[in-house]
Amino acid sequence: MIKILNKIRQIGIISEPITLDDPELHKIGNLVQAKIATQFAGSLAIRQVDVGSCNACELEIHALNNPYYAISRFGVHFVASPRHADMLLVTGVVSRHMETALLRTYDVTPAPKLVIAAGDCAANGGEFGISYASCGALSNVLPVDAVIEGCPPTPLALLKGILGVLSRRQ
C-alpha cells in the first residue's frame, strides 16, 4: 500500500484540467430553460427507459445530473414513474422481452408525451437490427419525436436533442 501511495505522490496529477465555465453549455441550457418555462410551466420531467442497451448511454445521461452539467438548474429533472413524466428518454435496441414493458410505460405517460431515441441503438437498431430477440429501432415500436445520434451521445448532445424536440413542439 505504501508503494502505491508513494508512486501516486511521485507521478502527481495527470488528468486534464477541467473548465467549469462552458459557454456553449450555458447557452443551450438557457435556451432549454426558456422553452421549458413557456411549454411546461418551468419544469420538465423526464423518465429514462432502458430497453436493452449496453449502459453507455445511461452513463452519459447520469452525467447530466453531475455538478458539471447540473441539468436541474435549467428546470429538467428525472422522475421514477412514467405517470409523472413529460418526456420518455429511451436508450438501447428494443429487445422483444422489453417491448411490452415499453408499451405500458408509453401508455401511462400523460399526454402530451414526447419520446426521444437516445443513442444509435435506439435510433436505428445499432449493430443488432431486427432479429428474433430484437425489435430494432425505437421507431418500430413507438412514435418518436426526436433522435439523438451517437454511441453514446455526449451529455451536451443529449441537451441539444432535448432543446431540438422542445423547439419543434411549439
C-alpha positions as CSV (number, residue, x, y, z in Angstrom):
1,M,0.0,0.0,0.0
2,I,2.9,2.4,0.9
3,K,4.5,1.7,-2.5
4,I,1.3,2.6,-4.3
5,L,0.8,5.8,-2.4
6,N,4.5,6.8,-3.0
7,K,4.1,6.2,-6.7
8,I,1.0,8.3,-6.8
9,R,2.8,11.1,-4.9
10,Q,5.8,10.9,-7.3
11,I,3.6,10.9,-10.5
12,G,1.2,13.6,-9.4
13,I,-1.9,14.6,-11.2
14,I,-2.0,13.5,-14.9
15,S,-5.6,14.2,-15.8
16,E,-6.7,17.1,-18.0
17,P,-7.7,20.3,-16.3
18,I,-11.4,20.9,-16.2
19,T,-13.0,24.1,-17.2
20,L,-16.2,24.7,-15.3
21,D,-17.4,27.6,-17.4
22,D,-18.5,26.2,-20.8
23,P,-20.2,29.0,-22.7
24,E,-22.0,26.5,-25.1
25,L,-23.4,24.6,-22.2
26,H,-24.8,27.8,-20.6
27,K,-26.2,29.0,-23.9
28,I,-28.0,25.7,-24.7
29,G,-29.1,25.3,-21.1
30,N,-30.6,28.8,-21.0
31,L,-32.5,28.1,-24.3
32,V,-33.8,24.8,-22.8
33,Q,-34.9,26.7,-19.7
34,A,-36.7,29.3,-21.7
35,K,-38.6,26.6,-23.8
36,I,-39.5,24.8,-20.6
37,A,-40.8,28.0,-19.0
38,T,-43.2,28.6,-21.8
39,Q,-44.3,25.0,-22.5
40,F,-44.1,23.2,-19.2
41,A,-44.6,25.9,-16.5
42,G,-40.9,25.9,-15.6
43,S,-40.2,22.2,-15.1
44,L,-39.6,19.3,-17.5
45,A,-39.9,15.7,-16.0
46,I,-38.0,13.0,-17.9
47,R,-38.4,9.3,-17.5
48,Q,-35.4,7.4,-18.8
49,V,-36.2,4.0,-20.1
50,D,-33.5,1.3,-20.9
51,V,-34.9,-1.3,-23.2
52,G,-31.8,-3.2,-23.9
53,S,-28.7,-1.0,-24.0
54,C,-25.1,-1.6,-23.0
55,N,-25.4,1.2,-20.4
56,A,-23.0,3.6,-22.2
57,C,-25.9,5.9,-22.9
58,E,-27.1,5.7,-19.3
59,L,-23.7,6.8,-18.1
60,E,-23.9,9.9,-20.3
61,I,-27.4,10.6,-19.1
62,H,-26.3,10.3,-15.5
63,A,-23.6,12.8,-16.3
64,L,-26.3,15.3,-17.0
65,N,-27.0,15.3,-13.2
66,N,-23.4,15.7,-12.1
67,P,-22.1,19.0,-10.8
68,Y,-20.5,19.9,-14.2
69,Y,-23.7,19.8,-16.3
70,A,-26.2,20.1,-13.4
71,I,-29.2,19.9,-15.8
72,S,-31.6,20.5,-12.9
73,R,-30.6,24.2,-12.8
74,F,-32.2,24.5,-16.2
75,G,-35.5,23.1,-15.0
76,V,-35.0,19.5,-16.1
77,H,-35.3,16.6,-13.7
78,F,-35.6,12.8,-13.9
79,V,-38.6,11.0,-12.4
80,A,-39.0,7.4,-11.3
81,S,-42.5,7.0,-12.6
82,P,-43.8,7.5,-16.2
83,R,-47.0,8.8,-14.7
84,H,-45.1,11.9,-13.6
85,A,-43.1,12.3,-16.9
86,D,-43.5,14.8,-19.7
87,M,-40.8,13.0,-21.8
88,L,-39.5,9.5,-22.3
89,L,-35.8,9.3,-23.0
90,V,-35.3,5.7,-24.4
91,T,-31.9,4.0,-24.8
92,G,-30.9,0.7,-26.3
93,V,-32.2,-1.5,-29.0
94,V,-35.8,-2.6,-28.2
95,S,-35.5,-6.2,-27.1
96,R,-38.5,-8.4,-27.5
97,H,-38.9,-9.1,-23.8
98,M,-38.9,-5.3,-23.1
99,E,-41.4,-4.4,-25.8
100,T,-44.5,-4.9,-23.6
101,A,-43.0,-3.0,-20.7
102,L,-42.1,-0.1,-23.0
103,L,-45.6,0.0,-24.5
104,R,-47.1,0.0,-21.0
105,T,-44.7,2.8,-20.0
106,Y,-45.7,4.8,-23.0
107,D,-49.4,4.2,-22.3
108,V,-49.3,5.5,-18.7
109,T,-47.3,8.6,-19.6
110,P,-49.7,11.6,-19.7
111,A,-50.3,13.4,-22.9
112,P,-48.8,15.4,-24.5
113,K,-45.9,13.0,-24.3
114,L,-42.6,13.4,-26.0
115,V,-40.4,10.4,-27.0
116,I,-36.6,10.7,-27.7
117,A,-34.5,7.9,-29.0
118,A,-31.1,8.4,-27.4
119,G,-28.1,6.7,-29.0
120,D,-27.5,4.7,-32.1
121,C,-29.2,1.6,-30.9
122,A,-32.5,3.3,-30.2
123,A,-32.1,5.4,-33.3
124,N,-31.6,2.6,-35.9
125,G,-31.1,-0.7,-34.1
126,G,-27.4,-0.3,-33.8
127,E,-25.4,-3.4,-34.7
128,F,-28.3,-5.7,-33.6
129,G,-31.1,-4.6,-36.0
130,I,-34.2,-6.7,-36.2
131,S,-34.0,-10.3,-35.1
132,Y,-35.8,-13.0,-33.1
133,A,-34.6,-11.2,-29.9
134,S,-34.8,-7.6,-31.1
135,C,-37.4,-5.2,-32.5
136,G,-34.6,-2.9,-33.7
137,A,-35.1,0.8,-33.6
138,L,-37.4,2.5,-31.2
139,S,-39.5,3.9,-34.1
140,N,-40.5,0.3,-34.9
141,V,-42.4,0.2,-31.6
142,L,-43.4,3.8,-30.7
143,P,-43.8,7.1,-32.4
144,V,-40.5,9.0,-32.0
145,D,-40.3,12.8,-31.7
146,A,-36.5,13.2,-31.9
147,V,-33.4,11.1,-32.4
148,I,-30.1,11.8,-30.7
149,E,-27.3,10.1,-32.6
150,G,-24.1,8.9,-31.0
151,C,-22.6,5.8,-29.5
152,P,-23.0,7.0,-26.8
153,P,-24.2,10.6,-27.3
154,T,-22.4,13.1,-25.1
155,P,-24.3,15.0,-22.4
156,L,-24.1,18.1,-24.5
157,A,-25.6,16.3,-27.4
158,L,-28.4,15.0,-25.2
159,L,-29.1,18.5,-24.0
160,K,-29.1,19.7,-27.7
161,G,-31.6,16.9,-28.5
162,I,-33.9,17.9,-25.7
163,L,-33.7,21.5,-27.0
164,G,-34.5,20.3,-30.5
165,V,-37.6,18.4,-29.6
166,L,-38.8,21.4,-27.4
167,S,-38.2,23.8,-30.3
168,R,-40.2,21.7,-32.7
169,R,-43.1,21.2,-30.2
170,Q,-44.4,24.8,-30.4
